[in-house]
Amino acid sequence: MKYFKPLIQLLVGSLAAILAAKVQAGTQAQNANGLVQSVFVLPANSAEGRDPFFPESTRVMESAAAATASQNHSVEITSLKVPGISGTPGHYLAIINTHTFAVGDEEDLKIPGGGLAHIRCLSIQPDAVMVEINGQVHRLIVEDQ
């Protein structure tokens, strides 16, 4: 009987841990579909967290700093050029710097001076392109050739 007491305590402890995990999972944030949504926060310094497999690495902190810098970086609109627009009236294509966009396309473009600009093509007319750049709407006019 003395061997069963530790076994029973182990089973009761395991059941308590499983029930606690189920209760905690039920209280997590859920998205519109009712599914639990994971949230990952990149640490800004080693005091906030580190890579468990490479504890001396600063790669995680560098990527968090780069993400913050790219979000706060303002784009010089004059650095974006529209050399031409092609296609049919129902389906125009615009070239912005060296990338081709159709209406609704999104892409991160490298800009002079370093950094990325997230560009979404809103509409294309024969002489101009309406784009959203990092949340701001701009009209880019086709360059004269």
C-alpha positions as MATLAB code, in Angstrom:
seq = 'MKYFKPLIQLLVGSLAAILAAKVQAGTQAQNANGLVQSVFVLPANSAEGRDPFFPESTRVMESAAAATASQNHSVEITSLKVPGISGTPGHYLAIINTHTFAVGDEEDLKIPGGGLAHIRCLSIQPDAVMVEINGQVHRLIVEDQ';
ca = [
       0.000    0.000    0.000;
       2.905    2.368    0.643;
       3.827    2.182   -3.080;
       0.369    3.258   -4.200;
       0.348    6.531   -2.253;
       3.080    8.245   -4.408;
       1.431    6.893   -7.549;
      -1.951    8.325   -6.546;
      -0.345   11.671   -5.661;
       1.360   11.731   -9.067;
      -1.921   11.004  -10.852;
      -3.827   13.662   -8.877;
      -1.065   16.220   -9.531;
      -1.081   15.423  -13.251;
      -4.852   15.784  -13.462;
      -4.676   19.115  -11.634;
      -2.023   20.374  -14.066;
      -4.073   19.266  -17.085;
      -7.204   20.967  -15.744;
      -5.268   24.164  -15.009;
      -3.908   24.172  -18.569;
      -7.429   23.699  -19.992;
      -8.780   26.607  -17.912;
      -5.883   28.863  -18.973;
      -6.355   27.948  -22.651;
     -10.038   28.841  -22.372;
      -9.242   32.340  -21.108;
      -6.745   33.236  -23.878;
      -7.653   35.758  -26.561;
      -9.696   34.299  -29.399;
     -10.041   35.624  -32.925;
     -13.279   36.043  -34.909;
     -13.391   32.334  -35.813;
     -13.194   31.304  -32.153;
      -9.654   29.964  -32.527;
      -6.960   30.752  -29.989;
      -4.526   33.263  -31.474;
      -0.838   33.143  -30.562;
       0.999   36.393  -29.934;
       4.773   36.578  -30.258;
       6.652   39.630  -29.047;
      10.253   40.106  -30.139;
      12.445   41.330  -27.283;
      14.176   44.697  -27.654;
      17.070   43.692  -25.373;
      18.437   40.618  -23.613;
      16.625   41.493  -20.371;
      13.254   41.026  -22.122;
      14.183   37.614  -23.527;
      16.618   35.643  -25.636;
      16.821   32.731  -28.046;
      16.724   29.550  -25.922;
      18.874   27.619  -28.397;
      21.475   30.378  -28.899;
      21.385   32.423  -25.679;
      24.371   34.610  -26.614;
      22.912   35.564  -30.019;
      21.654   39.123  -30.586;
      19.895   38.190  -33.848;
      16.423   38.375  -32.250;
      17.017   41.873  -30.868;
      18.440   43.085  -34.208;
      15.392   41.864  -36.161;
      13.039   43.586  -33.678;
      14.960   46.860  -34.051;
      14.890   46.558  -37.859;
      11.125   45.943  -37.859;
      10.539   49.013  -35.696;
      12.821   51.145  -37.897;
      11.095   50.071  -41.122;
       7.664   50.903  -39.675;
       8.764   54.392  -38.601;
      10.772   55.160  -41.755;
       9.237   57.891  -43.882;
       9.478   57.427  -47.635;
      10.809   60.146  -49.877;
       8.097   60.158  -52.570;
      10.500   61.576  -55.156;
      12.501   58.332  -54.903;
       9.590   56.435  -56.494;
       9.471   56.619  -60.281;
       6.784   55.422  -62.684;
       8.582   54.913  -66.014;
       5.514   53.521  -67.743;
       2.045   52.014  -67.772;
       0.968   49.213  -70.084;
      -1.925   46.826  -70.570;
      -5.491   47.154  -71.729;
      -8.006   49.693  -70.345;
      -9.609   46.984  -68.220;
      -6.306   45.688  -66.849;
      -3.511   48.248  -66.613;
      -0.055   47.392  -65.263;
       2.238   50.023  -63.765;
       5.989   49.886  -63.310;
       7.110   51.535  -60.073;
      10.906   51.759  -59.911;
      11.678   48.273  -61.258;
       8.601   46.324  -60.096;
       5.371   45.745  -62.004;
       2.090   46.291  -60.146;
      -1.531   45.537  -60.984;
      -4.412   46.990  -58.973;
      -4.418   45.394  -55.520;
      -0.790   44.208  -55.623;
       1.370   44.808  -52.554;
       5.133   44.656  -52.251;
       8.018   45.976  -50.173;
      10.357   48.078  -52.327;
      13.882   49.082  -51.424;
      14.252   52.836  -51.423;
      17.379   54.975  -51.759;
      18.935   55.761  -48.401;
      18.116   52.319  -47.026;
      14.934   50.801  -45.775;
      11.792   49.395  -47.300;
       8.538   50.990  -48.348;
       5.388   48.862  -48.265;
       3.490   49.810  -51.416;
      -0.053   48.803  -52.335;
      -1.410   49.742  -55.749;
      -4.916   51.217  -55.390;
      -5.711   52.245  -58.958;
      -4.029   52.810  -62.308;
      -5.015   55.458  -64.860;
      -3.293   55.971  -68.229;
      -1.186   58.836  -66.820;
      -0.904   58.158  -63.058;
      -0.938   55.534  -60.325;
      -2.638   55.817  -56.920;
      -0.629   53.963  -54.274;
      -0.717   53.525  -50.525;
       2.760   53.842  -49.050;
       3.143   52.863  -45.402;
      -0.497   53.831  -44.791;
      -0.518   57.119  -46.762;
      -2.167   57.538  -50.186;
      -0.124   59.190  -52.966;
      -0.558   59.857  -56.667;
       2.491   59.022  -58.786;
       2.554   60.570  -62.268;
       4.129   58.763  -65.223;
       7.524   60.192  -66.148;
       7.996   61.912  -69.503;
      10.172   59.870  -71.811;
];
